[in-house]
């Protein structure tokens, strides 16, 4: 039905050893599969000792699956362009759009 690929946060300042990022999520369109995968990613992260899971979506997406899985929007994040040595070589390899960052934290965790 789907897959969620998680790893260390791409943004270096968020890579604190307690945060996991959902880097990719893909489904075959099965209803609620995205919400189920986001919730499962959080449960797996907690089982491995992480306190927080983050992910990014395009600012034109409504985040319904993330809301259903208990994530909250932290607002706009990311830029329109990649920078650095690992930037894609062709502009059509990624959407040139702002993103929003979503987070789900361990209960009682503030300021992290």
CORNOR-V475277 format. One record per residue. N is the residue number from 1. RES is the residue in three letters. PSI is psi in whole degrees, -180 to 180 (none if undefined). OMEGA is omega as a letter, one per 40 degrees, with the letter a starting at -180 (999 if undefined). Layout:
BEGIN
N/RES/PSI/OMEGA  N/RES/PSI/OMEGA
END
This chain:
BEGIN
1/UNK/-37/a  2/UNK/176/a  3/UNK/143/i  4/UNK/128/i  5/UNK/124/a  6/UNK/157/i  7/UNK/-171/i  8/UNK/148/i  9/UNK/139/i  10/UNK/-41/i  11/UNK/119/a  12/UNK/-37/a  13/UNK/-18/i  14/UNK/-8/a  15/UNK/77/a  16/UNK/3/a  17/UNK/-9/a  18/UNK/2/a  19/UNK/133/i  20/UNK/145/i  21/UNK/133/i  22/UNK/106/a  23/UNK/-35/a  24/UNK/145/i  25/UNK/130/a  26/UNK/137/i  27/UNK/172/i  28/UNK/10/i  29/UNK/2/i  30/UNK/132/a  31/UNK/136/i  32/UNK/5/a  33/UNK/-39/a  34/UNK/-46/i  35/UNK/-42/i  36/UNK/-42/i  37/UNK/-42/i  38/UNK/-41/i  39/UNK/-41/i  40/UNK/-37/i  41/UNK/-41/i  42/UNK/-45/i  43/UNK/-43/i  44/UNK/-42/i  45/UNK/-45/i  46/UNK/-41/i  47/UNK/-27/i  48/UNK/3/i  49/UNK/5/i  50/UNK/149/i  51/UNK/-17/a  52/UNK/144/i  53/UNK/134/i  54/UNK/159/i  55/UNK/166/a  56/UNK/143/i  57/UNK/163/i  58/UNK/146/a  59/UNK/-8/i  60/UNK/-8/i  61/UNK/148/a  62/UNK/-14/i  63/UNK/20/a  64/UNK/-41/i  65/UNK/-38/i  66/UNK/-43/i  67/UNK/-44/a  68/UNK/-29/a  69/UNK/1/i  70/UNK/13/i  71/UNK/156/i  72/UNK/148/a  73/UNK/130/i  74/UNK/0/i  75/UNK/-172/a  76/UNK/142/a  77/UNK/158/i  78/UNK/163/a  79/UNK/-179/i  80/UNK/-20/a  81/UNK/148/i  82/UNK/155/i  83/UNK/167/a  84/UNK/179/a  85/UNK/-26/a  86/UNK/11/i  87/UNK/140/i  88/UNK/145/a  89/UNK/-27/a  90/UNK/137/a  91/UNK/-27/a  92/UNK/6/i  93/UNK/-8/a  94/UNK/154/i  95/UNK/132/i  96/UNK/75/a  97/UNK/153/i  98/UNK/157/i  99/UNK/166/i  100/UNK/144/i  101/UNK/135/i  102/UNK/146/a  103/UNK/147/i  104/UNK/122/a  105/UNK/158/i  106/UNK/137/i  107/UNK/139/i  108/UNK/3/a  109/UNK/117/a  110/UNK/147/i  111/UNK/5/i  112/UNK/none/999
END
